[in-house]
């Protein structure tokens, strides 16, 4: 039996309260002279003073702020960002905010140094010829772990489809993970991003690509999230809970960046593109059904997962997961999202993404997925 494996995580991680304030040190480490592109969403980072603060920390640099990133970022976000930045001779990109801002930031860092049509990169007609511009990621949520991954998710509104741009050159150079930034997350966002991280960790653990290093990170992330998400939801300013959730999101990212995600993510994409179900809910709402299939072919991995949630059996785990989601005001059934039973067919039609499904231990066909969706309804 071949037990060889590989693990890669080149991003330099700086973790801790107020680590955001050390940003200038890491800008200087890139030998950058003047021109920096700051990428954020439309309101949160500005509202809570972080845009002003980063300009103050980098007072002797030219900061060009692109603050037009939308949730579930689109092709248009990228094209607008390139148009804004193209004439400015940007030398470094800093993205600050949730996963959407980080995904747009790393995409702009890549494309500003690699000309060409965005669709041609997605279609595989061209590939990057030069390394991305230096890129620093500063997350404000505890969920996507985009700060330590080498891909970015973008959505095509017209086709109602999700696409990923990925390349080893897209790893951020630095991730500054400051739990203080996550204090401003409203409870709903805390719940959604936390469940996204939990799904990352669970799928990393049972992925066919799992290996000893990813397992360590994945299992630790599961336990941290299970023990801290409700506290972070109830007490947004609890710094210990926020620190643990930031750490859990990081660990989940360090796991699934090497294993990739699996069936839960594959099934989630048409939920988001067709019905605007938030990503963190779309990926987690089917865990309790997908795990039943995976328990049959990967019992040892499932046993490890349920033990990290202090469950004594598969049924106990499912019960605890449902109670956890309800305790943070998340629905656990599709009918609670105003979906109709016939909408299952719409989700089913685009639920098999080979690059995700092939990682799942149980090979699910359309009838299996129909069962999963029906039981989730």
Secondary structure, 3 states (H helix, E strand, C coil): CCCCCCCCCCCEEEECCCHHHHHHHHHHCCCCCCEEEEEEECCHHHHCCHHHHHHHHCCCCEEEEEEEECCCCEHHHHHHHHHHHHHHCCCEEEEEECHHHHHHHHHHHHHCCCCCCHHHHHCCCCCCCCCCCEEEEEECCCCCCHHHCCEEEEEECCCCEEEEEECHHHCCCEEEECHHHHCCCCHHHHHHHHHHHHHHHHHHHHCCCCCHHHHHHHHHHHHHHHHHHHHHHHCCCCHHHHHHHHHHHHHHHHHHHHHCCCHHHHHHHHHHHHHCCCHHHHHHCCHHHHHHHHHHHCHHHHHHHHHHCCCCCHHHHHHHHHHHHHHCCCCCCHHHHCCCCCHHHHHHHCCCCHHHHCCCCCCCCHHHHHHHHHHHC
